[in-house]
Amino acid sequence: MTNGAIVVGASSGIGEALSRRLAADGYEIGMAARRTERMRRIGAELPTTSYVATMDVTDTADARQGFFELAEAMPSVDLVVLSAGVAPVNRDLEWAPERQTVDVNVRGFTALATAAMEYFESNPDHASESDGHLVGISSVAAHIGNDDAPAYSASKAYVSTYLEGLRYREADRDTDVAITTIEPGFVDTKLSLGGFWECSPETAANQIARAIEKERTHAYVTRRWRLLAWVLDLAPEGLRRRLF
């Protein structure tokens, strides 16, 4: 049976590039995002069968229902990638951008992460080495506060820590769901604030695909960001504040 992957946030950026890369690797792709026609155009260009679900992750009940309906429509779902996110610059701390960031990056992420885990644990694949694979796109920003986008950094710290908790949870269960945290640095998408070591979405997708294939628990994109994350974790707050 052909492997299947659901990519949430598939209409642009890393999600779109990863959908194309996974399809090139033979996955049938379930694409979920708000822009239906954009996903249909992408799906028509893929070399494998595609499925489209219109989804606004801020409507968590509808998003969860849409996820299960999309999974049911596909012959197989072995992989779920949660790539939907927003990163508004908000130095003035206006409430609307902060609320949107929490709604998308925290509430929407959690609603679909729990839906994916429920699906995998209810449909274990005993013919495979794992019973499914959940991948969450976090950020190197999870390692430090950001005065331009404080809610964004905080939301990505939540994503990384939540996925870590899910890995610990799986260690005590009969099912074996692989869980991978991806922490990109600067990627040339609409969300990027720009900066050094920026890579293309295609480069990011290629490295994420390799991490998926190897079922890594954690990967940086590109790999050089591992060093900066290590420095940020160890540096005293005064130095971190001067650097950023």
Disulfide bonds with the S-S distance in Angstrom:
none
